[in-house]
């Protein structure tokens, strides 16, 4: 019997080298990352619980410290982002740029941007960024209200299909956040409580609550090629960040809020109900003590 051309050890080395578990994180410490987008991106930078800041802290947990350039402006569409690309992004000489655009182009209806013009604008943004040696991460647009069947989300399908195709054509990293959001909603419906407005991931159907920001940040890191272990490190670091929730004014971290949520469920309450109950008991005890 003839010997095999490769030993098992050699094959193991080849497969190990090709495995995404061994891939290096493409963004390096000290590099600048611009986040171009609309109000979702603007909100994602404004607090520690926003997706932009979560990306920064998630990378830092893996030894990569980046400089964040915020370039999100509320209400902006592809035409406006193209107009200010040089001023808000390229003039700052970033190494990377995330591009999050599409929600307003569809959501604004007659004042939005039709698909052919959107395609032209986005292609020009990517071309100009790449000509300036900026590496681009394309984010598919998140949902417009948490209902994939509504007319706006159906219209958004063609916009996101274009983004996926463009990322492949231009060799950009892709974070398929629309697909991630739809999957997250299915999982959330099994275990999570809807907000008073009937949402799981968003505050108003479009702008992200903490759960949505976590979903977006994980999606971008995943799009950059972080493996399961690196994502786990990021998620662990996120547990100790300040929250933007009902417990924010108490200075609780996400880790502490999770424990608070467990306690509330054990008492068959939501977190707000538990806090109200405890506060009422403290106030009553204080008032009764003064009465004596």
C-alpha positions, 0 to 999 in steps of 0.5 A: 500500500502506497503512503499517503501524500500528506501525513495526518499531522500535515493535514491538521496543520493545513486545516488549522491554518485555514480555520477562522479560529486561528484568523487574526483580528484585522483591525489593529491597536492604534488604528482609527475607525470612522462610523458613518451613519444616521441616528442609530449610529449617532446614538450608538456613540453617545453612551457606553451601551451604544453599539459603536462604544460596545465595538470599541470595548469589545475589541479592547477586551481582545487587546485591540484599542481603536480610536473612534471617529463618530460620523452619525447624524440623525435623519441622514440618508445616502445622499447626505452621507455622500455629501459629507464623506470627505468632511466627516470621515476622509479628512480625519484619515481613518484606517477603517469605516463602517457604513450604516445606511438605508433605514432613512432612505426607505423610512422617509417614503417620498422624501427618501432615496429611491433604490437606483439613486441609493445604489449610486450613492453607496457605490460612490461612498465605498469607491471614494473610501477605498481610493483613500485607502480606507477599509470599509465594513458594510452594515446591512440596514436594520429593520423598520419596526420589529415586523419583517412582513411590513411594507417598509421591511419588504421594500428594504429587502432590495436595498440590503440585497444590493449591500450584500452584493456590493460588499462581495464585489468590492471585497468589503467586510460585511455585517449582516445586521438585518439577518442578525436582527431577524434571528434575534427577534425570533429568539427574544420572543421565546424568552424575553419581555417586550417593552411597554411599546411592544418591542424587544430590541428597539426603543421605538421600533427603529432606534436601538435599546440596549439589546439592539445595541448588543446585537449590532455590536456583536454582528459587526465584530462577527463580520470582522471575523472575531471567533467564538472565543473572542466574541465571548471575551467581548460579551464578558467585558460588556457585562461590566459597562454602565447601562442605559436602562431603568436602572441606569440612574442607580449606577448598575452594570449589565451584570448587576441588572441581570441579577436584578432581573432574575430576582424580579422574575423569582417574585413574578415581577418585571424589573421596574415592578421590583424596584417600585416595590422595594422603594415603596417598602423603604419609604413606608419603613422610613415614614413609620419610623418617623411617626414613632 
